[in-house]
């Protein structure tokens, strides 16, 4: 029984290693979760938070939280800010925290296109609740005594900390953008064994938001205030991959809703469906605030998970510098 418990924990550890990065459903409403190139993108200061809750009907509840703040320095054409992420799982007492310092700079490369490279440096810490696991040499069957220490070679550490470096680029005009993000460029060691070496795989994301001018052929009061976008985000980390594709509708830059399908373009497991989940999201702007909610419908064989809920709130500080056109980033919402 004890060995079975150890095996389960190790399998779970491997699963978390391969899926270290949290993927938020509202990444097009809160694009700071996609790329550090959005640091200072509104040419003012902004702050926000996002909460993600999943598998609520299972014993293994998973919660993720994201907080960000950034500002813009017009004299240097640069954005500076920080972000913080927390991820915890109730079943294993797994807890992950990381804080990042983000810096971006903007260049105008043509009459309508801009280029925004960025770098991000972070410090992360992950921990497990291994204190309740018994290893074989701790059990003395003859005297019915449980030893408090072990010399087992797979004895695990409860905590691991590491430094992490990432980089992003973003191209945009007034209507659309495309970006590339590479995380964990230094492949930090996240092993929980004393002398282990488990490098964290590089995470690649190629994300696009493309304006579709399909409503411009019939100009009316309604269509003049409406915009439709095509959304896509391809992600790869180690042997896992995912492609999110969807659509978003925005009215008067005050109300937004959309739908995105998460797909497996290069299926590594035959049993996995091509579409693993469908996410719907809605956003509202009000007096500088941005509110968002999303719900994910699971389409795989795992049933009755309770779905995935996300809530976000942000605030954009209005200052006159936002009226400047130079180095403007596309409005996102």
C-alpha positions as CSV (number, residue, x, y, z in Angstrom):
1,X,0.0,0.0,0.0
2,X,2.8,2.4,0.9
3,X,4.7,1.5,-2.3
4,X,1.5,2.1,-4.3
5,X,1.2,5.6,-2.7
6,X,4.8,6.4,-3.6
7,X,4.3,5.3,-7.2
8,X,1.2,7.5,-7.5
9,X,3.0,10.5,-6.1
10,X,5.9,10.0,-8.5
11,X,3.6,9.7,-11.5
12,X,1.9,12.8,-10.4
13,X,5.2,14.6,-10.1
14,X,6.1,13.7,-13.6
15,X,2.7,15.0,-14.8
16,X,3.2,18.3,-13.1
17,X,6.7,18.5,-14.5
18,X,5.4,18.2,-18.1
19,X,2.6,20.7,-17.5
20,X,4.4,23.2,-15.3
21,X,2.9,26.2,-17.1
22,X,-0.6,27.3,-16.2
23,X,-2.7,28.1,-19.3
24,X,-5.4,30.6,-18.6
25,X,-8.7,30.6,-20.6
26,X,-8.9,34.4,-20.6
27,X,-5.4,34.9,-22.1
28,X,-7.0,37.1,-24.8
29,X,-8.8,39.2,-22.3
30,X,-5.7,39.3,-20.0
31,X,-2.9,39.1,-22.6
32,X,-0.2,39.7,-19.9
33,X,-0.6,35.9,-19.3
34,X,0.5,35.3,-22.9
35,X,3.5,37.7,-23.3
36,X,5.6,40.1,-21.3
37,X,5.6,42.3,-24.5
38,X,2.2,43.6,-23.3
39,X,4.0,45.3,-20.4
40,X,3.1,49.0,-20.7
41,X,1.0,48.2,-23.8
42,X,-1.8,50.7,-22.9
43,X,0.8,53.5,-22.6
44,X,-0.3,54.0,-19.0
45,X,-0.4,52.1,-15.8
46,X,-2.6,49.1,-15.3
47,X,-3.2,46.5,-12.6
48,X,-5.2,43.3,-12.5
49,X,-5.8,39.8,-11.1
50,X,-7.2,36.6,-12.4
51,X,-8.4,33.5,-10.5
52,X,-8.8,30.0,-12.1
53,X,-10.6,27.1,-10.4
54,X,-10.9,23.7,-11.9
55,X,-11.9,20.1,-11.1
56,X,-14.2,21.3,-8.4
57,X,-16.2,18.1,-8.2
58,X,-13.0,15.9,-7.7
59,X,-11.0,15.5,-4.6
60,X,-8.1,16.9,-6.6
61,X,-9.1,20.6,-6.7
62,X,-6.8,23.0,-8.6
63,X,-6.6,26.7,-8.1
64,X,-4.4,29.2,-9.9
65,X,-4.0,33.0,-9.3
66,X,-2.3,35.6,-11.4
67,X,-1.6,39.2,-10.4
68,X,0.1,41.9,-12.5
69,X,1.1,45.6,-12.5
70,X,2.9,47.6,-15.1
71,X,3.5,51.1,-16.3
72,X,4.8,53.0,-19.3
73,X,7.8,55.4,-19.6
74,X,7.2,57.5,-22.7
75,X,10.7,59.1,-22.6
76,X,12.3,55.7,-22.9
77,X,9.5,54.1,-25.1
78,X,9.5,51.3,-22.5
79,X,7.2,49.4,-20.2
80,X,8.2,48.0,-16.8
81,X,6.2,45.8,-14.4
82,X,5.9,42.6,-12.4
83,X,3.6,39.6,-12.4
84,X,3.0,36.9,-9.8
85,X,1.5,33.5,-10.2
86,X,0.3,31.0,-7.6
87,X,-0.8,27.4,-8.4
88,X,-2.0,24.9,-5.8
89,X,-3.5,21.4,-5.9
90,X,-5.3,20.0,-2.9
91,X,-4.7,16.3,-3.5
92,X,-0.9,16.4,-3.2
93,X,-0.5,19.7,-1.4
94,X,1.5,20.9,-4.4
95,X,2.1,24.6,-4.3
96,X,3.9,26.7,-6.9
97,X,4.8,30.4,-6.7
98,X,6.7,32.6,-9.1
99,X,7.3,36.3,-9.4
100,X,8.6,37.9,-12.6
101,X,10.1,41.3,-13.4
102,X,9.1,42.3,-17.0
103,X,10.6,44.9,-19.3
104,X,9.5,45.8,-22.9
105,X,10.5,48.3,-25.4
106,X,8.5,49.6,-28.5
107,X,9.8,50.4,-32.0
108,X,7.9,51.7,-35.0
109,X,9.0,49.7,-38.0
110,X,6.6,51.1,-40.7
111,X,3.7,53.5,-41.1
112,X,1.3,51.1,-39.3
113,X,3.4,48.3,-37.7
114,X,5.2,48.3,-34.4
115,X,7.7,45.9,-32.8
116,X,7.8,45.2,-29.1
117,X,10.5,42.8,-27.8
118,X,10.6,42.0,-24.1
119,X,12.5,40.1,-21.4
120,X,11.3,38.6,-18.1
121,X,13.3,37.4,-15.2
122,X,11.7,35.4,-12.4
123,X,12.2,33.5,-9.2
124,X,10.1,30.4,-8.5
125,X,9.4,28.0,-5.7
126,X,7.5,24.7,-5.7
127,X,6.7,22.4,-2.8
128,X,4.9,19.2,-2.1
129,X,3.3,17.7,1.0
130,X,5.5,14.6,1.3
131,X,5.5,14.6,5.1
132,X,2.8,12.0,5.2
133,X,4.5,9.4,3.0
134,X,6.2,6.4,4.6
135,X,9.2,4.8,2.9
136,X,10.0,1.2,3.3
137,X,13.0,1.5,5.7
138,X,10.9,3.6,8.1
139,X,8.7,0.7,8.9
140,X,10.0,-1.8,11.6
141,X,7.6,-4.7,11.4
142,X,9.2,-6.6,14.3
143,X,8.7,-3.8,16.9
144,X,5.8,-2.0,15.3
145,X,7.8,1.2,15.3
146,X,7.8,3.9,12.6
147,X,11.2,5.6,12.2
148,X,11.2,9.3,11.6
149,X,14.1,9.3,9.2
150,X,15.0,7.4,6.0
151,X,18.1,6.6,3.9
152,X,16.1,5.7,0.9
153,X,17.9,7.0,-2.2
154,X,14.6,8.4,-3.6
155,X,14.0,10.5,-0.5
156,X,12.3,13.6,-1.7
157,X,12.8,17.3,-0.8
158,X,9.7,19.2,0.1
159,X,10.8,22.3,-1.7
160,X,12.7,23.5,-4.7
161,X,13.5,27.1,-5.8
162,X,14.9,28.3,-9.1
163,X,15.6,31.3,-11.3
164,X,13.8,31.5,-14.6
165,X,14.3,33.6,-17.7
166,X,11.9,34.2,-20.6
167,X,11.6,36.4,-23.7
168,X,8.8,37.6,-26.0
169,X,8.3,39.5,-29.2
170,X,5.2,41.2,-30.5
171,X,4.2,42.7,-33.8
172,X,1.1,44.8,-34.0
173,X,-0.8,47.4,-35.9
174,X,-4.0,49.2,-34.9
175,X,-6.2,46.2,-35.5
176,X,-4.2,43.0,-35.1
177,X,-1.1,41.4,-33.4
178,X,1.1,38.3,-33.5
179,X,3.6,37.3,-30.9
180,X,6.0,34.6,-29.9
181,X,7.0,33.7,-26.3
182,X,9.8,31.5,-25.1
183,X,9.7,30.7,-21.4
184,X,12.3,28.8,-19.3
185,X,15.2,29.6,-21.6
186,X,17.7,28.6,-18.9
187,X,15.9,25.2,-18.4
188,X,15.9,25.5,-14.5
189,X,16.3,22.3,-12.5
190,X,13.0,21.5,-10.8
191,X,13.9,18.0,-9.4
192,X,12.7,17.3,-5.9
193,X,15.4,14.7,-5.2
194,X,18.6,15.8,-3.4
195,X,21.0,15.2,-6.4
196,X,18.4,15.0,-9.2
197,X,18.5,17.1,-12.3
198,X,15.1,17.6,-14.1
199,X,15.4,20.6,-16.4
200,X,12.1,22.4,-17.0
201,X,11.3,22.2,-20.7
202,X,11.2,25.4,-22.8
203,X,7.6,26.6,-23.3
204,X,6.8,27.9,-26.8
205,X,3.7,30.0,-27.5
206,X,2.8,31.6,-30.9
207,X,-0.3,33.7,-30.4
208,X,-2.4,35.8,-32.9
209,X,-5.3,38.1,-32.7
210,X,-6.4,39.1,-36.3
211,X,-9.1,41.6,-37.1
212,X,-11.6,40.3,-39.7
213,X,-13.2,43.3,-41.7
214,X,-16.3,41.3,-42.6
215,X,-18.7,43.9,-41.2
216,X,-17.2,46.8,-43.2
217,X,-19.1,46.0,-46.4
218,X,-22.5,47.1,-44.8
219,X,-21.7,50.1,-42.7
220,X,-24.4,50.9,-40.1
221,X,-24.4,52.3,-36.6
222,X,-24.2,48.8,-35.2
223,X,-21.5,47.5,-37.6
224,X,-19.4,50.7,-37.1
225,X,-19.2,49.9,-33.4
226,X,-18.6,46.1,-33.9
227,X,-15.4,44.2,-34.4
228,X,-14.8,40.5,-35.0
229,X,-11.4,38.8,-34.4
230,X,-9.9,35.5,-35.2
231,X,-7.9,34.1,-32.2
232,X,-5.2,31.4,-32.2
233,X,-2.5,30.3,-29.8
234,X,-0.2,27.3,-30.5
235,X,1.7,26.0,-27.4
236,X,4.4,23.4,-27.1
237,X,6.4,22.2,-24.1
238,X,8.4,19.0,-24.2
239,X,6.3,16.3,-25.8
240,X,3.0,18.1,-25.2
241,X,1.3,20.5,-27.6
242,X,-1.9,22.4,-27.9
243,X,-3.6,24.7,-30.4
244,X,-6.4,27.1,-29.3
245,X,-8.5,28.6,-32.1
246,X,-11.6,30.7,-31.8
247,X,-13.5,34.0,-32.5
248,X,-14.1,37.1,-30.5
249,X,-16.8,39.8,-30.9
250,X,-16.3,43.3,-29.4
251,X,-19.0,46.0,-29.3
252,X,-18.0,49.7,-28.8
253,X,-14.9,48.6,-27.0
254,X,-17.1,48.1,-23.9
255,X,-18.5,44.6,-24.3
256,X,-16.8,41.4,-25.5
257,X,-17.6,37.7,-25.8
258,X,-15.9,34.8,-27.5
259,X,-15.4,31.1,-27.8
260,X,-12.2,29.1,-28.1
261,X,-11.6,25.4,-28.8
262,X,-8.5,23.7,-27.3
263,X,-7.2,21.1,-29.8
264,X,-4.5,18.5,-30.1
265,X,-2.9,19.1,-33.5
266,X,-0.2,16.5,-33.0
267,X,-1.8,13.7,-31.0
268,X,0.7,11.8,-28.8
269,X,-2.0,9.6,-27.3
270,X,-4.6,7.9,-29.6
271,X,-7.3,8.0,-26.9
272,X,-7.2,11.8,-26.6
273,X,-9.9,13.6,-28.6
274,X,-8.9,16.2,-31.2
275,X,-10.9,18.8,-29.3
276,X,-10.2,18.5,-25.5
277,X,-12.3,21.5,-24.3
278,X,-14.3,24.5,-25.4
279,X,-14.0,27.8,-23.5
280,X,-16.5,30.7,-23.6
281,X,-15.7,34.1,-22.2
282,X,-17.3,37.4,-21.7
283,X,-15.8,40.8,-20.8
284,X,-17.1,44.2,-19.7
285,X,-15.4,47.6,-19.4
286,X,-16.7,50.2,-17.0
287,X,-15.1,53.4,-15.9
288,X,-11.5,52.1,-16.2
289,X,-12.3,48.7,-14.9
290,X,-12.2,45.5,-16.9
291,X,-14.2,42.5,-15.7
292,X,-14.0,39.0,-17.3
293,X,-15.5,35.6,-16.8
294,X,-14.9,32.3,-18.6
295,X,-16.1,28.7,-18.4
296,X,-14.5,25.7,-20.0
297,X,-16.6,22.7,-21.2
298,X,-14.7,19.5,-21.0
299,X,-15.1,17.3,-24.1
300,X,-12.7,14.5,-23.2
301,X,-13.6,11.2,-21.4
302,X,-13.1,12.7,-18.0
303,X,-16.7,13.6,-16.9
304,X,-18.3,15.5,-14.1
305,X,-15.3,17.6,-13.3
306,X,-17.3,20.6,-12.5
307,X,-15.8,22.6,-15.3
308,X,-13.2,25.3,-15.2
309,X,-14.2,28.8,-14.0
310,X,-12.1,31.9,-14.3
311,X,-12.7,35.4,-13.0
312,X,-10.6,38.5,-13.8
313,X,-10.7,42.1,-12.9
314,X,-8.3,44.9,-14.0
315,X,-8.0,48.6,-13.8
316,X,-6.5,51.0,-16.4
317,X,-5.2,54.3,-15.1
318,X,-6.2,57.0,-17.5
319,X,-3.5,59.6,-18.2
320,X,-3.0,62.0,-21.1
321,X,0.0,60.1,-22.4
322,X,-2.4,57.4,-23.7
323,X,-3.5,60.0,-26.4
324,X,-0.1,59.8,-28.0
325,X,0.0,57.7,-31.2
326,X,3.7,56.8,-31.3
327,X,4.6,53.3,-30.1
328,X,0.9,52.5,-29.6
329,X,0.0,49.0,-29.0
330,X,-3.3,47.5,-30.3
331,X,-6.2,47.9,-28.0
332,X,-7.0,44.5,-26.3
333,X,-10.1,43.5,-24.5
